[in-house]
Amino acid sequence: MAEEILEQYPLDSEKTYLSTDYLTLDTDDGPVTLRVGAWLNQDPVRIHRMIVREKTLHADQYEVVTPLQSKLRYADPDYYKRYMGLNLLIDFPGFSSDIVARIPFENDPIGFYKWWRKGKHEGKVYLSKINQFKLFQKVALMDPKIILKKDLDYVKNF
């Protein structure tokens, strides 16, 4: 059984947290105090949002942030894909190992478009609306006959 922590450890915005530091967060069951390392297992998306989006939690890169990314990948794959976007590693044709999605996106937009849209890999890489626009616009200019009508309409109505 996990040890019960009665003392409260409110978030300290001046502190850089290590995995062994205690932190009290409000939950549906009231305030809960856990070590930051345990929070990574308990609620990795919440901890990630506090670090990256809200910037309310300052955490050590090696002890907290790096392991957190690994936890996110398995705890909430969709959130992880949205966060990583074009920085996600993908298995792209023509490369012997996984490659960062940004490389074919920028260097081979037609190949990336064919792989992503026509190859039905939309679920493997999340493209924001602006990145979809950039990709569709490049493809429409470079090889207009391969772009799908719905994507051409997207560019025209952006």
Rosetta blueprint (number, residue, H / E / L):
1 M L
2 A L
3 E L
4 E L
5 I L
6 L L
7 E L
8 Q L
9 Y L
10 P L
11 L L
12 D L
13 S L
14 E L
15 K L
16 T E
17 Y E
18 L L
19 S L
20 T L
21 D L
22 Y E
23 L E
24 T E
25 L E
26 D E
27 T E
28 D L
29 D L
30 G E
31 P E
32 V E
33 T E
34 L E
35 R E
36 V H
37 G H
38 A H
39 W H
40 L H
41 N H
42 Q H
43 D L
44 P H
45 V H
46 R H
47 I H
48 H H
49 R H
50 M H
51 I H
52 V H
53 R H
54 E L
55 K L
56 T L
57 L L
58 H E
59 A E
60 D L
61 Q H
62 Y H
63 E H
64 V H
65 V H
66 T H
67 P H
68 L H
69 Q H
70 S H
71 K H
72 L H
73 R H
74 Y H
75 A H
76 D L
77 P H
78 D H
79 Y H
80 Y H
81 K H
82 R H
83 Y H
84 M H
85 G H
86 L H
87 N H
88 L L
89 L E
90 I E
91 D L
92 F L
93 P L
94 G L
95 F L
96 S L
97 S L
98 D L
99 I E
100 V E
101 A L
102 R H
103 I H
104 P H
105 F H
106 E H
107 N H
108 D L
109 P H
110 I H
111 G H
112 F H
113 Y H
114 K H
115 W H
116 W H
117 R H
118 K H
119 G L
120 K L
121 H L
122 E L
123 G L
124 K L
125 V L
126 Y L
127 L L
128 S L
129 K H
130 I H
131 N H
132 Q H
133 F H
134 K H
135 L H
136 F H
137 Q H
138 K H
139 V H
140 A H
141 L H
142 M H
143 D L
144 P L
145 K L
146 I L
147 I L
148 L L
149 K H
150 K H
151 D H
152 L H
153 D H
154 Y H
155 V H
156 K H
157 N L
158 F L
